[in-house]
Amino acid sequence: MKIAFFDSGMGGLSVLHHAMKVLPHEEFIFYADEDNVPYGTKSTTQVQKFVGDAFDFLLKQDVKAIVVACNTATSVAVAEMRRRYDLPIIGMEPAAKKALDMDGTKRVLVTATPITVKGRKMELLIEKVDKDHLVDRLALPELVTFAERMEFNSQAVTDYLQEQLEPFDLSKYSSLVLGCTHFNYFKDTLRKILPENVQFVDGNEGTVRELIRRLKERNQLEHNAQSITYFYSGRQVTDPMELERLQKCLARLEKMYRI
């Protein structure tokens, strides 16, 4: 049986990329909802429908677990998917607690899409972990657009990030939380802008760790040759140019992995 990774677009590849390193004997499906990306600027109702359609498709693909490698989809739809389907469903959480635990005295900046930043799930998370009111939030919707067209380190990206980060005194921050899986593509550009005291934090490692825990509980870890099948909104990706695009994204993520 296969493990499915689902995202609105190319961002979820960053979670799959980590899973490929620690689960070398699994068969993976990667489903990017390219017809409807981005999710973060759409309504909750729209995103819930998109996620439901994706799950209806994935449950027909002999999957044993689904990783919702999308913070926006997790925030608005994972609870309903867990009520609807009886298999491990692992979502993404903005790693605010992890960031706070790393320092505990300096501020933390959580970046995400607008729907995640403003969502009730985020509010509850911050209320639970941010007892000293150290967390700030920032929506960076344009990064998703940049990532989808594979524009990772242009002057336009730099200008956008500098403009959005300008209101914050970054000397007072210990970490920047990458609360959207698309944001992992921009670590090198961000590193040039951020002072050395600001570290990157994301939820990829914790998400994959939870996936492994759930599969071990069910005795469902495999010993097969690793493979990946790609789908765009339910259509298998076979076009050589699109497969090359996906490989370029994974190569980019390998570089960002070391930052």
C-alpha angles and dihedrals in degrees: 000000000000137000115231125212114196130191140152088250143324097333095084089063086080090064092043089049091059092044090053089058097051100032104047095161102053133101113230138199119201115198118189116184092217092162091065107028127162104053098173096076096044130088123274090244092054093049092048090055093048092050092047091052091049092050092048088057097042094050087064092056100075094255124166096194139010123215110201094211092186124089093204094052090045093052096052108024116021095086091057093045090053090053091048103044134045105218134085109289113185120192136191123258122194100248096235094136092050090051093048092048090055093064116353097195107060126065126269125215115208113199122193143130120298095255091052096043092051097036127116091237090060091047091054092047093051092046089053101047106024102073093152096047095242099138125098125182132218129182115217104180096158092065089070090054091048092049095049091056090043094243099145110154109015125135088255090058091048092048092049094050094045090051094049095045096043095092092059125083094223093190086076094056129088098189148009115219115217096215096175121058090225090065093070089078091068103056094114093052091044091048090059091052102040123075117247092255091068115086129194119245127183137166099237099102093046092048093052091044089056090048090054092047092052094047092049089053088057095040088238104133110125137214100209132126107277114255139166129206116192128211132184109205091327098319117111112239110236102142108114093222092054092046088051089051090054092049091050089053091052090048089052090050091051088059092046090048089071096052 
